[in-house]
Amino acid sequence: MKTRHLALALFTVAATAAVAPAAAQDESAPPIDKLTLPPGFAIEVYAPDVPNARQMSLSPSGTLFVSTRRAGNVYAVRDDDGDQKADRVLTLDTGLNMPNGVAFRDGALYVAEVNRVLRYDDIEANLTTPPEPVVVNDGFPTDRAHGWKFIAFGPDGRLYVPVGAPCNVCDHQEATPIYATITSMHPDGSDVQIYAHGVRNTVGFAWHPETDELWFTNNGRDWMGDRQPFDTLNHAPEPGFHFGFPHCHQGDIQDPEFNTRPCSEFRLPARTLGPHVASLGMRFYTGDMFPADYRHRIFIAEHGSWNRTPEAGHTGYRLTVATLDGDRVTDYQVFAEGWLEADNTWWGRPVDVQVMPDGALLVSDDSAGAIYRITYSE
């Protein structure tokens, strides 16, 4: 078993200002006073020491499991005294291969590396001495390009695991059909099926709380300019849809090289999100704390662009929210921003969101190595 250690993190700063309510804070803490949110919303640091925090998964008993990408670690975050701040951050495993994906089911933690899915049984009874993981499935490609995975269990009880394209743009699907897909499998790793095709790289998806239909974000290709193509929010109500990659981007831009199939052959995105915003984790809001009209809206973490020209400036580095009417997106707007500075530098990058039992919304930040908590009061 790899070396494991226990890391403890305490944070005592309370947020008080109306827009970005952060009181005086430790110099090493993220500067959340720079963040702006709609009136009535407040943000504070829930856990300040979660290096490279990425995807989050919450157990019914309140353990927050957090993945990493570059750090190779998996964490468990505990609020033992119920004060809505993390008391302990425990490192469950180290040295893993881009363990971006975490999911919890029936007492076990599932972790997705690049080419395999692991399972840590009875994990909450063994947070300080985690068990050796069971290899659930090790049959995924080994490519590190878009090889990190977001995973989640669907309403059908199957584990959904995406397989990103191993490139900026390429067509490997004929030789290796599993590339650029969303797959699903039984919890034991058997019966791997392809649910959706033509998905360049999704790092966030969720099912509508009422219809049980899948929605997911997708990262558009690079090197077609600063202003195209856009990332997308997509709707896959049933298996078998093709979303265009590598032939068509954002629903209406033909790829200059892989242009053998017209855009009309593919399923349109539900909404274009913006050029190179790097839309990642998303969740439907199911809590009761926020105003009623936020119910079942989709919160999206936009990690931020990396290769736009200085003249164009960066995009993303924010939280957005999408409003649905049936299968239509009727509104899409910025909810929280300020991680990107006016000089085009950034101090944080949102990755994932998680609705808590009390209705608060957690946000992970892999750049600041922190998890934030957003609340609302009139």
C-alpha positions as CSV (number, residue, x, y, z in Angstrom):
1,M,0.0,0.0,0.0
2,K,1.2,3.5,-0.8
3,T,2.2,5.7,2.0
4,R,-0.7,7.6,3.5
5,H,-0.8,10.4,6.0
6,L,-3.3,12.4,7.9
7,A,-3.5,16.1,7.2
8,L,-5.6,18.3,9.5
9,A,-7.0,21.6,8.3
10,L,-8.8,24.2,10.4
11,F,-10.2,27.5,9.1
12,T,-11.9,30.0,11.4
13,V,-12.5,33.0,9.1
14,A,-16.2,34.0,8.8
15,A,-17.6,35.9,5.8
16,T,-19.6,39.0,6.6
17,A,-19.7,41.5,3.6
18,A,-22.9,41.6,1.5
19,V,-21.4,40.9,-2.0
20,A,-18.3,38.9,-1.3
21,P,-18.5,38.6,2.4
22,A,-15.1,37.8,3.7
23,A,-13.8,39.2,6.9
24,A,-10.2,39.7,7.7
25,Q,-8.5,36.5,6.7
26,D,-5.2,34.7,7.0
27,E,-2.7,35.9,4.4
28,S,-2.4,32.4,3.0
29,A,-6.1,32.0,2.6
30,P,-7.7,32.6,-0.8
31,P,-8.8,36.2,-1.2
32,I,-12.5,35.5,-1.4
33,D,-13.2,39.2,-0.8
34,K,-12.5,39.6,-4.5
35,L,-15.5,37.4,-5.5
36,T,-18.9,38.9,-6.4
37,L,-22.2,37.1,-6.2
38,P,-25.9,38.1,-6.5
39,P,-27.4,40.0,-3.6
40,G,-28.1,37.8,-0.6
41,F,-25.5,35.3,-1.4
42,A,-22.3,34.9,0.7
43,I,-19.1,32.9,0.2
44,E,-16.6,31.6,2.8
45,V,-13.8,29.1,2.8
46,Y,-15.1,25.6,3.8
47,A,-11.7,23.9,3.7
48,P,-8.5,26.0,2.9
49,D,-6.0,23.1,2.6
50,V,-7.1,20.6,-0.1
51,P,-4.2,20.8,-2.6
52,N,-5.4,20.5,-6.2
53,A,-9.0,19.9,-5.2
54,R,-11.1,18.7,-8.2
55,Q,-14.2,16.5,-8.3
56,M,-16.3,16.1,-5.1
57,S,-18.6,13.3,-4.0
58,L,-20.7,13.4,-0.8
59,S,-21.6,10.4,1.3
60,P,-25.0,10.2,3.1
61,S,-23.2,10.5,6.4
62,G,-21.5,13.7,5.4
63,T,-18.0,12.7,4.3
64,L,-16.8,14.8,1.4
65,F,-14.5,12.9,-0.9
66,V,-12.3,15.1,-3.1
67,S,-10.1,14.1,-6.0
68,T,-7.0,15.6,-7.6
69,R,-5.5,15.6,-11.0
70,R,-1.9,16.7,-10.8
71,A,-1.4,15.9,-7.1
72,G,-2.3,12.2,-7.5
73,N,-4.1,12.2,-4.1
74,V,-7.6,11.4,-2.9
75,Y,-8.9,13.2,0.2
76,A,-11.7,12.8,2.7
77,V,-13.0,16.1,4.2
78,R,-14.9,16.0,7.5
79,D,-17.0,18.5,9.4
80,D,-17.1,16.7,12.7
81,D,-18.7,19.3,14.9
82,G,-21.3,20.4,12.4
83,D,-20.3,24.1,12.2
84,Q,-20.3,24.0,8.4
85,K,-16.5,24.3,8.2
86,A,-14.1,21.4,7.6
87,D,-12.3,20.1,10.7
88,R,-10.2,17.4,9.1
89,V,-8.7,16.8,5.6
90,L,-7.5,13.2,5.5
91,T,-5.3,11.9,2.6
92,L,-6.7,8.5,1.7
93,D,-4.2,7.6,-1.1
94,T,-1.3,9.1,-2.9
95,G,0.7,8.6,-6.1
96,L,-2.3,7.7,-8.2
97,N,-2.5,8.4,-12.0
98,M,-4.5,11.6,-12.3
99,P,-7.3,10.4,-10.0
100,N,-9.8,13.0,-11.1
101,G,-13.0,11.0,-10.6
102,V,-14.6,10.1,-7.3
103,A,-18.0,8.5,-6.6
104,F,-19.6,7.0,-3.5
105,R,-22.0,4.0,-3.4
106,D,-23.0,1.4,-0.8
107,G,-20.2,2.3,1.6
108,A,-17.5,2.2,-1.0
109,L,-15.4,5.0,-2.6
110,Y,-14.8,4.6,-6.4
111,V,-11.8,6.4,-7.8
112,A,-11.1,6.8,-11.6
113,E,-7.5,7.0,-12.7
114,V,-6.6,7.4,-16.4
115,N,-7.0,3.8,-17.4
116,R,-8.7,2.1,-14.4
117,V,-11.4,2.4,-11.8
118,L,-10.6,1.5,-8.1
119,R,-12.9,0.8,-5.2
120,Y,-12.1,1.4,-1.5
121,D,-14.6,-0.8,0.5
122,D,-16.1,0.3,3.8
123,I,-14.1,3.5,3.5
124,E,-15.8,5.7,6.1
125,A,-14.9,3.2,8.8
126,N,-11.3,3.3,7.8
127,L,-10.6,6.9,6.9
128,T,-7.3,6.9,8.9
129,T,-6.2,3.5,7.7
130,P,-7.8,3.0,4.2
131,P,-8.0,-0.5,2.7
132,E,-6.1,-1.7,-0.3
133,P,-8.2,-0.7,-3.3
134,V,-10.0,-3.3,-5.5
135,V,-9.4,-2.8,-9.2
136,V,-12.9,-2.6,-10.7
137,N,-11.9,-2.1,-14.3
138,D,-8.5,-1.5,-15.9
139,G,-9.5,-1.7,-19.5
140,F,-9.6,2.1,-20.4
141,P,-7.0,3.7,-22.7
142,T,-3.8,4.9,-21.1
143,D,-3.6,8.2,-22.9
144,R,-3.0,11.1,-20.5
145,A,-4.4,13.7,-22.9
146,H,-8.0,14.1,-21.8
147,G,-7.5,10.9,-19.8
148,W,-8.6,12.3,-16.5
149,K,-12.2,11.3,-15.7
150,F,-15.3,12.6,-14.0
151,I,-17.4,9.7,-12.8
152,A,-20.9,9.4,-11.2
153,F,-23.5,6.8,-10.6
154,G,-26.7,7.3,-12.7
155,P,-30.3,6.7,-11.6
156,D,-30.0,3.2,-13.3
157,G,-27.3,2.2,-10.8
158,R,-24.6,2.1,-13.4
159,L,-21.2,4.0,-13.1
160,Y,-20.7,6.5,-15.9
161,V,-17.1,6.9,-17.0
162,P,-16.2,9.3,-19.9
163,V,-13.2,8.6,-22.3
164,G,-11.9,11.8,-23.7
165,A,-10.3,12.2,-27.2
166,P,-6.5,11.7,-26.8
167,C,-5.8,14.8,-28.8
168,N,-6.9,18.3,-29.5
169,V,-8.8,17.1,-32.6
170,C,-8.4,13.6,-34.2
171,D,-10.5,10.8,-35.5
172,H,-9.5,7.6,-33.7
173,Q,-13.1,6.4,-33.2
174,E,-13.1,4.0,-36.1
175,A,-10.1,2.1,-34.8
176,T,-10.9,2.6,-31.1
177,P,-14.7,3.3,-30.8
178,I,-14.4,4.1,-27.0
179,Y,-12.6,7.4,-27.6
180,A,-14.7,10.6,-27.3
181,T,-17.5,8.8,-25.5
182,I,-19.4,8.5,-22.3
183,T,-19.5,4.9,-21.2
184,S,-21.4,3.2,-18.4
185,M,-20.8,-0.1,-16.5
186,H,-22.1,-2.2,-13.7
187,P,-20.6,-1.3,-10.3
188,D,-18.4,-4.4,-10.5
189,G,-16.8,-3.1,-13.8
190,S,-18.6,-5.5,-16.1
191,D,-20.9,-4.8,-19.1
192,V,-19.1,-1.6,-20.4
193,Q,-21.4,0.1,-22.8
194,I,-21.1,3.4,-24.8
195,Y,-23.9,5.8,-23.9
196,A,-22.9,8.8,-26.0
197,H,-20.6,9.4,-28.9
198,G,-18.7,12.4,-30.3
199,V,-18.0,13.9,-26.9
200,R,-14.5,15.5,-27.0
201,N,-14.0,15.8,-23.2
202,T,-16.6,16.0,-20.6
203,V,-15.5,16.6,-17.0
204,G,-18.9,17.1,-15.5
205,F,-22.4,15.6,-15.8
206,A,-25.5,15.0,-13.8
207,W,-29.1,13.7,-14.1
208,H,-32.2,15.9,-13.9
209,P,-33.8,15.3,-10.5
210,E,-37.3,14.8,-12.1
211,T,-36.7,13.3,-15.5
212,D,-33.5,11.3,-14.7
213,E,-32.1,12.5,-18.1
214,L,-28.4,13.1,-18.5
215,W,-26.9,16.5,-19.0
216,F,-23.2,17.2,-19.4
217,T,-20.6,19.9,-20.2
218,N,-18.1,19.4,-23.0
219,N,-14.8,21.2,-23.8
220,G,-14.5,22.6,-27.3
221,R,-11.3,22.1,-29.4
222,D,-8.4,24.5,-29.4
223,W,-6.5,26.3,-32.1
224,M,-9.4,27.7,-34.1
225,G,-9.0,31.2,-32.7
226,D,-9.7,33.1,-29.5
227,R,-13.5,33.3,-30.1
228,Q,-14.4,29.8,-31.3
229,P,-15.5,27.2,-30.8
230,F,-17.6,27.5,-27.7
231,D,-17.8,24.9,-24.9
232,T,-21.3,23.4,-24.6
233,L,-24.0,22.2,-22.3
234,N,-25.5,19.0,-23.7
235,H,-28.6,16.9,-23.1
236,A,-28.6,13.2,-23.7
237,P,-32.0,11.9,-22.7
238,E,-31.3,8.4,-24.0
239,P,-28.3,6.4,-25.2
240,G,-27.0,6.5,-28.8
241,F,-26.7,10.2,-29.6
242,H,-23.6,11.6,-31.4
243,F,-22.5,15.1,-30.4
244,G,-20.3,15.9,-33.4
245,F,-16.7,15.5,-32.4
246,P,-14.4,15.6,-34.4
247,H,-16.5,16.7,-37.4
248,C,-18.6,19.4,-35.9
249,H,-18.0,21.9,-33.0
250,Q,-20.6,23.8,-30.9
251,G,-23.3,22.4,-33.2
252,D,-22.6,24.6,-36.3
253,I,-18.8,24.9,-37.0
254,Q,-17.4,22.3,-39.4
255,D,-13.9,21.1,-38.5
256,P,-11.5,22.3,-41.2
257,E,-9.8,18.9,-41.4
258,F,-12.3,16.4,-40.2
259,N,-15.2,17.7,-42.3
260,T,-16.6,14.5,-43.9
261,R,-19.8,14.6,-42.0
262,P,-22.1,17.7,-41.9
263,C,-23.2,19.2,-38.6
264,S,-26.8,18.3,-39.5
265,E,-26.0,14.7,-38.7
266,F,-25.4,15.3,-35.0
267,R,-27.3,16.3,-31.9
268,L,-27.2,20.0,-31.2
269,P,-25.9,21.3,-27.9
270,A,-28.6,22.5,-25.5
271,R,-26.6,25.7,-25.0
272,T,-23.2,27.1,-26.1
273,L,-21.3,28.5,-23.1
274,G,-18.5,30.6,-24.3
275,P,-15.1,30.2,-26.1
276,H,-12.6,28.1,-24.2
277,V,-14.2,28.7,-20.8
278,A,-13.3,25.1,-19.8
279,S,-16.7,24.1,-18.4
280,L,-16.1,21.3,-15.9
281,G,-18.2,20.2,-13.0
282,M,-22.0,20.8,-13.0
283,R,-24.9,19.9,-10.7
284,F,-28.6,20.6,-10.5
285,Y,-29.5,22.6,-7.5
286,T,-31.7,20.5,-5.3
287,G,-31.5,22.3,-2.0
288,D,-34.0,24.6,-0.2
289,M,-31.6,27.3,1.0
290,F,-31.4,29.4,-2.2
291,P,-34.5,31.3,-3.6
292,A,-37.1,29.0,-5.0
293,D,-36.4,30.0,-8.6
294,Y,-32.9,28.4,-8.3
295,R,-34.5,25.0,-7.9
296,H,-33.3,22.6,-10.6
297,R,-31.1,25.2,-12.2
298,I,-27.7,23.9,-13.3
299,F,-24.6,25.4,-11.7
300,I,-21.5,25.1,-13.8
301,A,-17.8,25.5,-12.8
302,E,-15.9,27.2,-15.5
303,H,-12.2,26.5,-15.0
304,G,-10.9,29.1,-17.4
305,S,-9.1,29.4,-20.7
306,W,-5.4,28.7,-21.0
307,N,-4.2,29.6,-24.5
308,R,-6.2,32.7,-25.7
309,T,-4.0,35.6,-26.9
310,P,-3.3,38.4,-24.4
311,E,-5.2,40.8,-26.6
312,A,-8.4,38.7,-26.3
313,G,-8.0,38.0,-22.6
314,H,-9.0,34.9,-20.6
315,T,-12.5,33.6,-20.4
316,G,-14.2,31.5,-17.7
317,Y,-12.7,31.5,-14.1
318,R,-16.3,31.8,-12.8
319,L,-19.5,30.0,-11.8
320,T,-22.4,30.2,-14.2
321,V,-26.0,29.1,-13.8
322,A,-28.4,27.7,-16.5
323,T,-32.1,27.8,-16.3
324,L,-34.2,25.1,-18.0
325,D,-37.7,24.8,-19.3
326,G,-38.1,21.2,-20.1
327,D,-35.3,20.3,-22.4
328,R,-34.6,23.9,-23.3
329,V,-32.1,26.2,-21.7
330,T,-33.9,29.5,-21.3
331,D,-31.2,31.5,-19.5
332,Y,-27.5,31.3,-18.9
333,Q,-25.7,33.9,-16.8
334,V,-22.7,34.5,-14.5
335,F,-23.4,33.6,-10.9
336,A,-20.0,34.2,-9.2
337,E,-16.8,35.7,-10.6
338,G,-13.6,37.4,-9.4
339,W,-11.1,34.5,-9.6
340,L,-9.7,36.3,-12.7
341,E,-8.0,39.6,-12.1
342,A,-8.3,42.7,-14.2
343,D,-4.7,42.2,-15.4
344,N,-5.7,38.8,-16.9
345,T,-4.0,36.8,-14.2
346,W,-5.9,34.5,-11.8
347,W,-5.7,33.4,-8.2
348,G,-8.2,30.5,-8.4
349,R,-9.9,28.2,-10.8
350,P,-13.3,26.6,-10.0
351,V,-13.6,22.9,-10.9
352,D,-16.7,21.3,-9.4
353,V,-19.8,22.1,-7.4
354,Q,-21.6,20.1,-4.8
355,V,-25.0,20.7,-3.2
356,M,-25.0,20.1,0.6
357,P,-27.9,18.7,2.7
358,D,-28.5,22.2,4.2
359,G,-28.8,23.7,0.7
360,A,-25.4,25.4,0.6
361,L,-23.2,25.0,-2.5
362,L,-19.6,23.9,-2.3
363,V,-17.1,24.8,-4.9
364,S,-13.7,23.2,-5.4
365,D,-10.7,25.2,-6.6
366,D,-7.6,23.3,-7.8
367,S,-5.5,26.4,-8.2
368,A,-6.0,27.8,-4.7
369,G,-6.2,24.3,-3.2
370,A,-9.4,25.1,-1.4
371,I,-13.1,24.4,-1.1
372,Y,-15.6,27.3,-0.7
373,R,-19.2,27.3,0.7
374,I,-21.9,29.5,-0.8
375,T,-25.0,30.3,1.2
376,Y,-28.0,32.5,1.0
377,S,-30.0,34.6,3.4
378,E,-32.5,37.4,3.0
